[in-house]
Amino acid sequence: MSGATILAPCVNNSNYLTTIYGTQIYIGFIHLKSLEQKIGNHIEQERNKNGPYKSLDNFLRRTPGIGLEQLRILIRLGSFRFTGKTKQQLLWESMLFFNKTRSRPTSVEELFDTEHKSFPLPVLKRNNLEDAFDELELLGFPLCNPFDLLLTQNYGDTTACELPSKKGKAVRIVGYVVTTKDAFTMKNHDHMCFGTFYDAKGEVFDTVHFPDSALKFPFRGRGFYQLHGKVTEDFGVYAIDVARMEKLPMVSKRADHAFAEVVTPSHTQVREIPV
């Protein structure tokens, strides 16, 4: 949303760890859920040794031992976009390749760099949001603006930058969860929590959820929440004392499912707050 451009993994640009080229950040293969470490390391090592990959077929013949499921992960995240082919076309080609090479040895690379014959494929359509859904499923977060996945475009009556001018006033704002932290009051050991969100403009703001609010309106996983509360200020730091919040639906049940994971308490020490 601001600063550098974060790009999906690419077999010709990404390494096992995340790599920065100027203002471009290529996600490393280490972040791909279910991708085997040996595959991620081999991609980088083989490319450094023998040069960039020329095509999907070239990649497959230089990556002995990769299976269809591992390849599907890379394709769904756009790791072969340099070919100019759609994900559907690449998935189709990969299935044709493995159907023809069921007896292909898994530990021997081909001696000659020859391309297999290409076959005409049907025209396959794809929704632009499907890329974001694939990223949510395989990375745990989308690389687009997350607010593009929100069903509503009503982001409330304020922004994070406007909070200082609304001290003591009731506000309503839509935020995307960055992190949460549990705490307990010293007097009765009641549960409360803190939240950090960013708004539709990419600006970060903090929230405080005292026991009554935390009990009635608990966090229900990652995603978007509409927050109602009063702006407070403590030593120059502004936050929203949340009185009510609701989790907002996404544009697709597939996205809702991806955000259904429960947010676990922070690994940092839980504090006791004098209340």
N, C-alpha and C positions, 0 to 999 in steps of 0.2 A: 504493500500500500504506500510505502514511502522508502526512499533510499535505494539500495541495490535491487537488481532484478534476480529473483530466485527461479531457477530453471529445473525442470524435471531431469532425472538421470539420463545420460546419453552415453552409449557405448564408445563413442569417439571423443568424448570430452570429460566424462566423469571418471573419478578414481574411486577406490574403495571408501576413502574418507571424503568428506565434502571439500570441494575445491573452489577457490576464488580466482577469477580472471578479471581484473579491473573492477567494474561495477556489476559483474555477472557472477552469481553463485550457483554452481552445479551441485545438486544434491548427491551425496555419496551413496554407493551401493549398500553401505552399512545400514542405512535407514530403511531399506526395503524389507518389509515384513515377509518372512518365509523364504527369502533368497539365501541360498547357501553361501557361507563365507568363502568357500573355495572357488565358487563361480565368480563372485565379485572380485576376488583377488586375481583370478586368471584373466579376466577381461582386461584389467589394467596392465598386467605383466605381458600378455600377448600383444597388446597394442603397442607398448613401448618397444618390444622386440622386433615386430614385423610390420609396424605401421598401422594406419587407420583401417577400420573395417570398410569394405567396399559395398556390401549388400547384406541382406539377411542370410542368404545362402553362404556367402563368404564367412560370415560370423559363425554359422553353424559348423562349417568344416574346420574352423580354427578353434572351436571350443568343444573338444571331445568330452563326452560324459554328460553334457547338458541334456536334460529331459524336457518334454513338452510343457510340463507344469512350470518349471523354472523359466522357460522361454516366455510363456504367457505372462508372467509377472513383468518381465522387461518390456514386452510389447505393450501391455496395458498402461504402463507408465510413460510410453512415448520414447523409449530408449533407442528406437530405430527411426526417428522422424527425419533423419538426414537422408533417408531413401526417397522421401517425398510420397510414400504410400500411406494409406490410411491404416489404422489399427486392424480393421476388419480384413483388409487385403493381406496384411502381414500374418494375421492369425490363420487365414485360409492357406497361405503359402507354407506356413510352419506345419500344418496338419498334412498337407500333401508331401512335404519333405519327410516327415516321420513315417508316413504310410509306406513310402518307397524305400525307407532305410531301416526297417525293423531289425534287420540282421547286422546293422552297421556296428563295427567294434566301438567300444566306449573309451578305449585308451590309445587309439592310434589315429593320428592326423593323416589326411589325404596328402599324397606326395605332390600332386599337381593342382595348381590354382585355376581350375576351370569352372565356369558358371554352368549350372544346370539349366535346361531349357525352360523358358517361361511360358505359362499358359494364360489365356485370357480369363479374367475373373469377372463375375457379375458386379454391377454397380451396387455398392453398399452404403447406405446413409447412416449418419451418426449425429446425435444431439450433442451440441457443444458442452452441455453440462455434464455429460458422461465422463469427460476427462477429470472433472473435479470429483465425481463420485469414485472413480478408480483411485485417485490420489488419496481420498479419505480412507478407502478400504486398505490400500497397500502401504501408505505412508503414515496414516493417522491424522493428516491435516491436508487441506486443499492448498494449491499453489496460486489459485486465483484469489480475488478479494472474497473472503468468506461471506460478506454481506450479499453477494450475488446469489447465494444459495438460500437466502431468507425469503420466506413467502410474502411477508409484508414489506412495504417500502416506507412505512410510517415509523420513523426512528425516534419519536418522542418530541418533547418540547425544549430540549436543550442539548448542548454538546459538552464534551469534557473541557474544552477551552473556556466555556462560559460559566463554569462552576464558581470561580472566584467572585463574579458579579452577582451571583444568586445565593450568597451566603445567608442561611437562615430561612430560605424559601423552599417550598415543596417543588420537586421536579420529577419529570418522567423521562427516562432515557433507555434506549436499547443498547445492550453491550454484548460483546463476544468474549467468552471466558478465556482468560490467560492462565490464571492459577487461583487456587483457594487455599486457605489455611484455617485449621480448627484451633479453637482456644476454649478456655473454661474460666468462669468467674471465680474469684477467690472466696467470695462469701458463701455461695451455695453450690459451687462447682457445676453451675449450669453451662450447657454447651452453647457456644456462639462461634462465629467465624468471620473471616475477612475475605474479601474478593478483589481481584484485579481484572479489569476488563479493558477492551478498547472499543471506541465508538465507530460510527460509519465513516468518520474522517481519518481513522487510524490513530487517534489520540487516546492515551491511556488514562484511566481514572480508577480510583479505589472505592471500595464499599465496606461498610461495617454492618454486621448482622447480629444484633443483640439477641439474647435468648428467646424472647417471644417471637421475633421475626424468624430466627433460625429454626424454631420448632414448627411454626405454621407454614413457612415457605422455604423448605430446604433445597439445596442444590440437587439437581437431578441429572447429573452428567454434563459433559461438554456441550457447547453450542451457544445459542443466543437466549438472553433473558431480557424481559422488559422490567425495569426496576423503578419503583415508586419510593420516594423518600425525601428527606430534608438535607440540604447541603450544610455540612459542618466544616469547621476549620480548627486545626490544632497545631500550634507552632508553625504556622504558615503553610501547612499541608491541608488540602481540601479533599473531602470525601463525602460520600452519600450515606447517611444513616437510613438504611433500607427498612421501610415499613411493610412493603409487599413486593413480591416479584413472581413472574410467570415465565415458564420456558416457552419459547416461540417455535412454531412448526417450520419445517424446511420446505423447499419446493418439491421434494420427493420423499417418499417413505424410505427409499434407499439411503438418503442422506440422514434422515431421522435415525435410522438403525445404526449408522456409523457413529452418530453422536450419543448413542444410548449408553455408552460405557460410563460407569460410575466414577466420579472423581474421587480418588483416594486422598486421605489426609496427607499433608506435606510431610516430608521426612525431617524437616526442621523441627526444633523443639517446640512443643505445644506450650503456649504461655498461659499464665493465670492473670486475668484482668480484674482489677479492683472495681466492682460494680455494686 
